[in-house]
Amino acid sequence: MSLSHELPSGGAMKRILSAMVIGVSMLAGSSAPGAAAEVRRLPVEEYRDKMAAGWIGQMCGVGWGAPTEFKWNRKIIPAEAMPVWKPEMVNQYHQDDLYVEMTFLRTLEKHGWDCSIRQAGIDFANSGYPLWHANKAGRDNLRAGIAPPDSGHPHFNKHADDIDYQIEADFAGLIAPGLPNTAIALGEKFGRLMNYGDGLYGGNFVAGMYAEAFFESDPLKLVEAGLRCIPAESQYAECIRDVIAAYRDKPDDWQHAWQVIEEKYHRPEYRRFSCSKGDYNIDAKINGAYIVIGLLYGKRDPDQTIIISCRCGQDSDCNPSNAAGALFTTMGAKTLPPRFTQALKRNVKFSHTNYNFDELLAVCEKLAREAVVRAGGKVERDASGAEVFVIPAQAPQPGPLEQCWSPGPPRNERFTAEEMKQIQPPPEKQ
C-alpha cells in the first residue's frame, strides 16, 4: 500500500493539524500555573482593587494584633485577651510593618528595576526610622561600609534567620501579579540587605503567596504557591509542610497544628541560628507557620484569619498582617466587610515615606505595569476598551539551599569611598 493512501491530504490535513494545535493549547491552559508557555489575564481594574486590599489587609492585621505583640511566647493567646476590632484600627500609618517596605518601593520608583543591590543598600542605610533584629544589624553593617549581600550574611549578621524580610516582603508580591520569579528576584535585591537562608525564604514565601493571590482564592493553594518559591530542603519549607499535614489531619482544630509546631520547632536542631534560645522566638519559620495556620484554619473568613494567626502568639501583629494581606488580596477591596474600610484615612502620609494611601497605590500600579512588560507580558484592551494585563505564566525558580548555621563564604563586599559619601550620618536617636 502506498503512503498516499495512509495520510489525508489538502483541507483534511489542515483540519487535523488545526485540531492538534488547539488540543495542545487546551492542554497548556489546563496545566498548573507556570507549567507551559501560557498567559494569564488580569483586568487592570481588578489588579488595582486586589492590590489595594492587600495593603488594607496588612494594616488591619497589624493594627488588630499590635497590643499583643510578644506578650505571649510559647503560649496561645486566650480568646478573652484578644482585642476587639474597631474600624479606626485600620489607620496604621506609623507601623514599621508597613513603612519599611515602602523604602524598597521608593528605591524602585526612583532608580528603576535595574537598580543595583548596592543602591538598594545605600537607600536602606539612609532610612531614618528605628529598627530591630536583622533589619538593624543589616543597616548597621551598611552604614559601616559592609555592602550587600554581606550586610545580611550570617558572618556579619547574627539575626539573619529572623523574621524581618518576611514582615516586609508583601510589596514584592503586590507589584508582581502572577510573576513569582519577579517576586523572588526582589527578595534577592532587598531581602539580602538583612537576611539569609530561612530568613530570606520567609520573605520569598510570603511574596509568592501574594503574587498568586491575584488569581487564586483557595488558602491551601496560596500556601503551596509560596512553597514553590523556596528550596524544598529548607527548614522553612519543612515547617510549612508540617502545618499543612496537621491541617489535613485535623482541619477544624488549629490548636492541634500550633502544638505540632510548638513541640518540634523549639528543639535545638531547629534553633541553631536563633538570636534567642529561650521562649521568645523571632525566627522566620515558626512565625511563618503562624501565618499559615491563620490562613488555612481561617477558611477565608477575614476575622478568623487574623484572630487565629494572632492567637498563635510570638510576633502576633506581624503574622496576622501577612496573613490578612494575602487573604484580602484574593478578595479585593470592594468585597471587604465595611468595618475594615469605612474609617480608612487616605490622605495621611505613612511615616518616613512620600506616600499617602492613594499615592502608595499609584506607585504600586506603575511598578506592576513595568513588571508585567519586563516579564514579556503586555497591557492590552478588551472589547469594552478596559485595560488588561496579559501575564506570562511562570514556573517559580527558587535559588539554591542556604543555611544560616552553615553558610557559604561571604563575598567581602565593601562600599567604595564614593558610595560611602552617599550614606548620610544616622540620626542621633534611633
C-alpha positions as CSV (number, residue, x, y, z in Angstrom):
1,M,0.0,0.0,0.0
2,S,1.4,3.5,-0.8
3,L,1.9,6.2,1.8
4,S,-0.5,8.5,-0.1
5,H,-3.3,6.2,0.8
6,E,-2.4,6.2,4.5
7,L,-2.5,10.0,5.1
8,P,-5.3,12.5,4.3
9,S,-4.3,15.5,2.2
10,G,-5.4,19.0,1.4
11,G,-8.2,20.5,3.6
12,A,-8.5,17.4,5.7
13,M,-4.8,17.6,6.7
14,K,-5.2,21.3,7.6
15,R,-8.2,20.5,9.8
16,I,-6.2,17.7,11.6
17,L,-3.2,20.0,12.2
18,S,-5.5,22.8,13.4
19,A,-7.2,20.4,15.8
20,M,-3.8,19.3,17.1
21,V,-2.7,22.9,17.8
22,I,-6.0,23.6,19.6
23,G,-5.5,20.4,21.6
24,V,-2.0,21.4,22.6
25,S,-3.2,24.9,23.6
26,M,-6.0,23.5,25.7
27,L,-3.6,21.1,27.4
28,A,-1.3,24.0,28.2
29,G,-4.1,26.1,29.5
30,S,-5.2,23.3,31.9
31,S,-1.6,22.9,33.3
32,A,-0.5,24.0,36.7
33,P,0.4,27.7,36.7
34,G,3.8,28.2,35.0
35,A,3.9,24.7,33.6
36,A,3.6,25.8,30.0
37,A,4.1,28.8,27.7
38,E,0.7,30.2,28.6
39,V,-0.6,33.5,29.7
40,R,-2.9,34.7,32.4
41,R,-5.2,37.7,32.0
42,L,-5.9,40.1,34.8
43,P,-8.1,43.3,34.2
44,V,-6.1,46.3,35.4
45,E,-9.1,47.5,37.4
46,E,-9.2,44.1,39.2
47,Y,-5.5,44.4,39.9
48,R,-6.0,47.8,41.5
49,D,-8.8,46.5,43.7
50,K,-6.9,43.5,44.9
51,M,-3.6,45.3,45.4
52,A,-5.4,47.9,47.5
53,A,-7.0,45.1,49.5
54,G,-3.5,43.6,50.1
55,W,-2.4,46.9,51.8
56,I,-5.6,47.2,53.7
57,G,-5.2,43.6,55.0
58,Q,-1.7,44.4,56.2
59,M,-2.9,47.5,58.0
60,C,-5.8,45.6,59.6
61,G,-3.7,42.7,60.7
62,V,-1.0,44.7,62.3
63,G,-3.5,47.1,63.9
64,W,-5.6,44.4,65.4
65,G,-2.7,42.4,66.7
66,A,-0.4,45.3,67.9
67,P,-1.5,45.2,71.6
68,T,-0.5,41.6,71.8
69,E,3.0,41.6,70.2
70,F,5.4,39.3,72.1
71,K,3.3,39.2,75.2
72,W,2.5,35.5,74.7
73,N,5.6,33.4,73.9
74,R,5.2,29.6,73.6
75,K,1.6,30.2,74.7
76,I,-1.7,30.6,72.9
77,I,-3.3,33.9,73.5
78,P,-6.6,33.4,75.4
79,A,-9.7,34.2,73.4
80,E,-10.8,36.8,76.0
81,A,-7.4,38.6,75.7
82,M,-7.9,39.2,72.0
83,P,-8.5,42.9,71.3
84,V,-11.9,43.8,69.9
85,W,-11.8,45.1,66.4
86,K,-12.5,48.8,65.9
87,P,-12.7,50.3,62.4
88,E,-10.2,53.0,63.3
89,M,-7.5,50.3,63.8
90,V,-7.0,50.2,60.0
91,N,-5.1,53.5,60.1
92,Q,-1.6,52.1,60.8
93,Y,0.5,54.9,59.3
94,H,3.2,54.7,61.9
95,Q,3.9,50.9,61.8
96,D,7.3,49.6,60.7
97,D,5.5,46.6,59.3
98,L,4.4,49.0,56.5
99,Y,6.8,51.9,56.1
100,V,10.0,49.8,55.9
101,E,8.9,48.0,52.7
102,M,7.9,51.4,51.2
103,T,11.6,52.3,51.4
104,F,12.1,49.5,48.8
105,L,9.2,50.7,46.7
106,R,10.8,54.1,46.7
107,T,14.2,52.7,45.5
108,L,12.4,51.0,42.6
109,E,10.4,54.1,41.8
110,K,13.4,56.4,41.9
111,H,16.1,54.2,40.4
112,G,14.2,51.7,38.3
113,W,14.0,47.9,38.2
114,D,17.6,47.6,37.1
115,C,19.0,49.4,40.2
116,S,21.8,47.5,41.8
117,I,21.6,45.8,45.2
118,R,24.3,48.3,46.3
119,Q,21.9,51.2,45.5
120,A,19.2,49.4,47.5
121,G,21.7,49.2,50.4
122,I,22.6,52.8,50.2
123,D,18.9,53.8,50.3
124,F,18.2,51.5,53.2
125,A,21.3,52.8,55.1
126,N,19.8,56.3,54.7
127,S,16.5,55.4,56.3
128,G,15.7,57.3,59.4
129,Y,13.4,55.1,61.4
130,P,14.3,52.8,64.4
131,L,14.9,49.2,63.6
132,W,15.5,45.9,65.4
133,H,17.0,42.5,64.8
134,A,18.0,41.6,61.3
135,N,16.9,45.0,59.9
136,K,19.0,46.9,62.5
137,A,22.0,44.6,62.1
138,G,21.8,44.8,58.3
139,R,21.5,48.6,58.3
140,D,24.4,48.9,60.9
141,N,26.5,46.8,58.5
142,L,25.6,49.0,55.6
143,R,26.4,52.2,57.5
144,A,29.8,50.7,58.5
145,G,30.6,50.1,54.8
146,I,29.7,46.4,54.6
147,A,27.9,46.3,51.2
148,P,25.1,43.8,50.4
149,P,24.7,40.9,50.2
150,D,27.3,40.7,53.0
151,S,25.1,43.0,55.2
152,G,22.7,40.1,55.6
153,H,25.2,37.3,55.6
154,P,25.4,35.3,58.9
155,H,29.1,36.0,59.3
156,F,28.2,39.7,59.8
157,N,24.5,39.5,60.9
158,K,23.6,37.3,63.8
159,H,19.9,37.9,63.2
160,A,20.0,36.6,59.6
161,D,17.3,33.9,60.3
162,D,14.9,36.4,61.9
163,I,11.6,37.5,60.6
164,D,12.5,40.8,59.2
165,Y,12.2,40.4,55.4
166,Q,9.2,38.2,55.9
167,I,7.5,41.2,57.5
168,E,8.4,43.4,54.6
169,A,8.0,41.2,51.5
170,D,4.3,41.9,50.9
171,F,5.2,44.6,48.5
172,A,7.2,42.2,46.3
173,G,4.1,40.1,45.5
174,L,1.8,43.1,45.2
175,I,3.8,44.6,42.4
176,A,4.4,41.2,40.7
177,P,0.9,39.8,40.0
178,G,1.2,36.2,38.7
179,L,5.0,36.7,38.5
180,P,6.7,34.6,41.2
181,N,10.1,34.9,39.7
182,T,9.9,38.7,39.8
183,A,8.9,38.4,43.5
184,I,11.9,36.1,44.1
185,A,14.3,38.5,42.3
186,L,13.0,41.3,44.5
187,G,14.0,39.2,47.5
188,E,17.5,38.8,46.1
189,K,17.8,42.5,45.9
190,F,16.1,43.7,49.1
191,G,15.8,40.7,51.3
192,R,19.6,40.2,51.2
193,L,20.1,43.6,52.8
194,M,19.3,42.0,56.1
195,N,18.6,38.2,55.8
196,Y,19.9,34.9,54.6
197,G,18.7,31.3,54.4
198,D,15.4,30.8,56.1
199,G,15.2,34.5,56.9
200,L,15.2,35.2,53.1
201,Y,13.0,32.3,52.3
202,G,10.3,33.6,54.6
203,G,10.0,36.7,52.6
204,N,10.0,34.9,49.3
205,F,7.3,32.5,50.6
206,V,5.1,35.4,51.5
207,A,5.8,37.3,48.3
208,G,5.0,34.2,46.3
209,M,1.6,33.8,48.0
210,Y,0.7,37.4,47.2
211,A,1.8,37.0,43.6
212,E,-0.6,34.1,43.2
213,A,-3.4,35.8,45.2
214,F,-4.4,37.8,42.1
215,F,-5.5,34.5,40.5
216,E,-6.2,32.1,43.3
217,S,-8.5,32.3,46.3
218,D,-8.0,28.9,48.0
219,P,-5.7,29.4,51.0
220,L,-4.1,26.0,50.7
221,K,-3.2,26.7,47.1
222,L,-1.8,30.0,48.0
223,V,0.4,28.3,50.6
224,E,1.5,25.7,48.1
225,A,2.3,28.5,45.6
226,G,4.5,30.2,48.3
227,L,6.3,26.9,48.9
228,R,7.2,26.6,45.2
229,C,9.2,29.9,45.6
230,I,11.7,28.5,48.2
231,P,14.0,25.5,48.4
232,A,12.1,22.3,49.4
233,E,15.0,21.1,51.5
234,S,15.0,24.2,53.8
235,Q,13.8,24.0,57.4
236,Y,11.3,26.8,56.5
237,A,9.6,24.6,53.8
238,E,9.6,21.7,56.2
239,C,7.9,23.8,58.8
240,I,5.2,24.9,56.4
241,R,4.7,21.3,55.2
242,D,4.2,20.3,58.8
243,V,1.4,22.9,59.2
244,I,-0.3,21.6,56.0
245,A,-0.1,18.0,57.3
246,A,-1.6,19.0,60.6
247,Y,-4.3,20.8,58.8
248,R,-5.2,17.8,56.7
249,D,-5.2,15.6,59.9
250,K,-7.5,17.9,61.9
251,P,-8.9,20.7,59.6
252,D,-11.1,22.1,62.4
253,D,-8.6,22.3,65.2
254,W,-6.0,25.0,64.7
255,Q,-4.6,24.4,68.2
256,H,-3.5,20.9,67.1
257,A,-1.4,22.5,64.4
258,W,0.0,25.0,66.9
259,Q,1.0,22.2,69.2
260,V,2.7,20.2,66.4
261,I,4.8,23.2,65.5
262,E,5.5,24.1,69.2
263,E,6.8,20.6,70.0
264,K,9.1,20.3,67.0
265,Y,10.4,23.8,66.2
266,H,11.6,24.8,69.6
267,R,14.0,21.8,69.6
268,P,17.7,22.8,69.4
269,E,18.2,21.4,65.9
270,Y,15.6,23.9,64.6
271,R,17.1,26.8,66.5
272,R,20.7,26.6,65.5
273,F,20.8,30.2,64.5
274,S,18.1,31.7,66.7
275,C,19.2,35.1,68.1
276,S,17.5,34.0,71.4
277,K,17.3,30.4,72.6
278,G,14.5,30.9,75.2
279,D,10.7,31.1,74.9
280,Y,11.0,34.2,72.8
281,N,11.2,33.2,69.1
282,I,11.5,35.6,66.3
283,D,12.8,33.0,63.8
284,A,11.2,33.4,60.4
285,K,10.0,29.8,60.1
286,I,7.9,29.5,63.3
287,N,6.3,32.8,62.8
288,G,5.7,31.8,59.1
289,A,3.9,28.8,60.5
290,Y,1.6,31.1,62.4
291,I,0.8,33.0,59.2
292,V,-0.2,29.7,57.5
293,I,-2.2,28.5,60.5
294,G,-4.3,31.7,60.3
295,L,-4.7,31.3,56.5
296,L,-5.7,27.6,56.5
297,Y,-7.9,27.5,59.6
298,G,-9.4,30.9,59.0
299,K,-11.1,29.3,55.9
300,R,-11.3,32.6,54.1
301,D,-13.1,34.4,57.0
302,P,-11.1,37.7,57.4
303,D,-11.8,38.0,61.1
304,Q,-10.9,34.4,61.9
305,T,-7.8,34.5,59.8
306,I,-6.5,37.5,61.8
307,I,-7.6,36.2,65.1
308,I,-6.1,32.7,64.7
309,S,-2.8,34.0,63.4
310,C,-2.6,36.5,66.2
311,R,-3.6,34.0,69.0
312,C,-0.6,31.8,68.0
313,G,1.5,34.3,69.8
314,Q,5.1,35.4,69.4
315,D,5.2,38.2,66.7
316,S,1.5,38.4,66.9
317,D,1.0,41.7,64.9
318,C,3.3,40.9,62.0
319,N,2.0,37.4,61.4
320,P,-1.7,38.4,61.1
321,S,-0.6,41.3,58.9
322,N,0.9,38.9,56.4
323,A,-2.0,36.5,56.6
324,A,-4.7,39.2,56.2
325,G,-2.7,40.9,53.5
326,A,-2.6,37.7,51.4
327,L,-6.2,36.8,52.1
328,F,-7.6,40.3,51.4
329,T,-5.7,40.4,48.1
330,T,-7.8,37.4,47.0
331,M,-11.0,39.2,48.0
332,G,-10.4,42.7,46.6
333,A,-11.2,45.9,48.4
334,K,-14.7,46.2,47.0
335,T,-15.9,43.0,48.7
336,L,-14.3,43.5,52.1
337,P,-16.6,43.9,55.0
338,P,-17.1,47.7,55.6
339,R,-15.8,47.5,59.1
340,F,-12.3,47.1,57.6
341,T,-12.5,50.0,55.2
342,Q,-15.0,52.6,56.4
343,A,-12.6,54.5,58.7
344,L,-9.6,54.4,56.3
345,K,-7.9,57.9,56.1
346,R,-6.5,58.0,52.6
347,N,-4.7,61.4,52.9
348,V,-2.4,60.6,55.8
349,K,1.3,60.1,55.0
350,F,2.9,56.8,56.1
351,S,5.8,57.7,58.5
352,H,9.2,58.1,56.9
353,T,7.7,57.9,53.3
354,N,6.5,60.1,50.5
355,Y,3.2,58.2,50.3
356,N,-0.3,58.5,51.5
357,F,-2.6,55.6,50.7
358,D,-3.6,56.7,47.2
359,E,0.0,57.6,46.3
360,L,1.1,54.2,47.5
361,L,-1.4,52.5,45.2
362,A,-0.3,54.7,42.3
363,V,3.4,53.7,42.7
364,C,2.5,50.0,43.0
365,E,0.4,50.1,39.8
366,K,3.2,51.9,38.0
367,L,5.7,49.3,39.1
368,A,3.3,46.4,38.3
369,R,2.8,47.7,34.8
370,E,6.6,47.7,34.3
371,A,6.9,44.3,35.9
372,V,4.4,42.7,33.5
373,V,6.1,44.2,30.4
374,R,9.6,43.3,31.7
375,A,8.5,39.7,32.1
376,G,7.4,39.5,28.5
377,G,3.8,40.4,29.0
378,K,1.8,43.4,27.9
379,V,-1.2,45.6,28.6
380,E,-3.9,45.3,26.1
381,R,-7.6,46.5,25.9
382,D,-10.6,44.2,25.8
383,A,-13.7,44.6,23.7
384,S,-15.0,47.3,26.1
385,G,-11.8,49.3,26.0
386,A,-10.7,48.3,29.5
387,E,-7.1,47.6,30.1
388,V,-6.0,44.0,30.8
389,F,-2.6,42.7,32.0
390,V,-1.5,39.8,29.8
391,I,1.0,38.0,32.0
392,P,3.2,35.1,31.0
393,A,2.8,32.1,33.3
394,Q,5.9,31.3,35.2
395,A,7.3,28.2,37.0
396,P,8.9,29.5,40.2
397,Q,12.7,29.1,40.2
398,P,14.0,29.4,43.8
399,G,17.7,29.7,44.4
400,P,19.9,27.0,45.9
401,L,19.7,25.9,49.5
402,E,21.4,28.1,52.1
403,Q,21.5,27.6,55.9
404,C,22.5,30.3,58.3
405,W,24.2,27.8,60.7
406,S,26.4,26.5,57.8
407,P,26.6,29.4,55.3
408,G,28.6,29.8,52.2
409,P,31.5,32.2,52.4
410,P,30.8,35.9,52.4
411,R,31.8,37.9,49.3
412,N,33.7,40.5,51.3
413,E,31.8,43.3,49.6
414,R,32.6,46.8,50.7
415,F,31.2,50.2,49.7
416,T,33.6,52.4,47.8
417,A,34.6,55.7,49.2
418,E,32.3,57.4,46.6
419,E,29.4,55.2,47.7
420,M,30.1,55.9,51.4
421,K,29.7,59.6,50.6
422,Q,26.1,58.9,49.6
423,I,25.4,57.4,53.1
424,Q,24.3,60.2,55.5
425,P,25.2,60.2,59.1
426,P,22.5,58.5,61.1
427,P,20.2,60.5,63.3
428,E,21.3,60.6,67.0
429,K,18.3,58.7,68.2
430,Q,17.1,55.5,66.5
